[in-house]
Structures are given as structure tokens and as C-alpha cells.
Amino acid sequence: MTEQRHVRLFRNGRNQAVRIPVEFELPGNEAIMHRDGDRLVIEPLRKRGLVALLKTMKPIEPGIPEIDDPLVKPEKVF
């Protein structure tokens, strides 16, 4: 079973807030929050790596375009 701790909710201006106890601290200074049924889930914001970036990119058109690139004879050096 996961570790649990009783916490109090409070108001911070118009927002409801909770202090995160030290044993539950997340790395960094940003997080992602979402609901899962009646649960509120807070996850650390992970830095996106190259694989995640590549997954967001659209594939290029299939095939390689033809390029007219005739061979050039090297010049003679005297």
C-alpha cells in the first residue's frame, strides 16, 4: 500500500491549495494535475526527450525526389 498522510486544504486567493509534505515533494518547479474519478493526481513534469519530440512530428512524404546532379569531371591541376 502507498504511504498516506492527512493534510489540510486552504484558500490562496480564489484557489484551493494544499501544502505538499516533504516526503511527497516532486522534482522541479512544475507539475501536471488531472482528475482520475474522484482522485486528484499530481505528477512531475518530465522533460521531453528526443523520442517524445519525434513522436509529435508528422512523417515526411514517402519516396525521395529525383535530383538532376550530373557528375562533374575534376579539373586538372598543373
C-alpha positions in Angstrom: 0.0 0.0 0.0 1.2 3.5 -0.7 2.2 5.9 2.0 -0.5 8.2 3.2 -0.6 11.5 5.1 -3.6 13.6 6.4 -3.3 17.2 5.0 -5.5 20.3 5.3 -6.8 22.2 2.4 -6.8 26.0 2.5 -7.6 29.0 0.3 -5.0 31.0 -1.5 -6.9 33.9 -3.1 -9.6 32.2 -5.2 -7.7 28.9 -5.4 -7.9 25.9 -3.2 -4.4 24.8 -2.1 -2.6 22.1 -0.2 0.9 22.0 1.2 2.9 19.1 -0.1 4.7 17.4 2.8 8.5 16.9 2.4 8.2 13.1 1.9 5.9 13.7 -1.1 7.9 16.5 -2.8 8.2 16.4 -6.6 11.3 17.3 -8.5 11.4 20.6 -10.4 9.1 23.5 -10.1 6.2 22.4 -12.4 3.8 19.5 -12.4 0.8 18.2 -14.3 -2.5 17.8 -12.4 -5.6 15.8 -13.6 -8.6 14.1 -12.2 -8.9 10.3 -12.1 -12.5 9.7 -11.0 -12.8 11.3 -7.5 -8.9 11.4 -7.2 -6.7 14.3 -7.9 -3.4 13.2 -9.4 -0.3 15.5 -9.4 2.7 14.2 -11.4 6.1 15.8 -12.0 6.5 17.5 -15.4 9.0 15.4 -17.2 11.4 17.0 -19.6 10.7 15.9 -23.1 13.4 13.9 -24.8 14.2 13.3 -28.4 11.9 10.3 -28.7 8.9 12.3 -27.4 9.7 15.1 -29.8 10.0 12.7 -32.7 6.6 11.1 -31.8 4.9 14.5 -32.3 6.3 15.1 -35.8 4.4 14.2 -38.9 6.2 11.7 -41.3 7.7 13.1 -44.4 6.2 12.3 -47.8 7.2 8.8 -49.0 9.9 8.5 -51.6 12.9 10.5 -52.4 12.6 13.2 -55.1 14.8 12.8 -58.2 17.7 15.3 -58.3 19.5 16.1 -61.6 23.1 16.1 -60.4 25.4 15.2 -63.3 28.9 14.1 -62.4 31.5 16.9 -62.9 34.9 15.9 -64.1 37.7 17.1 -61.8 39.9 19.9 -63.2 43.5 19.1 -64.0 46.0 21.0 -61.8 49.3 21.9 -63.4 
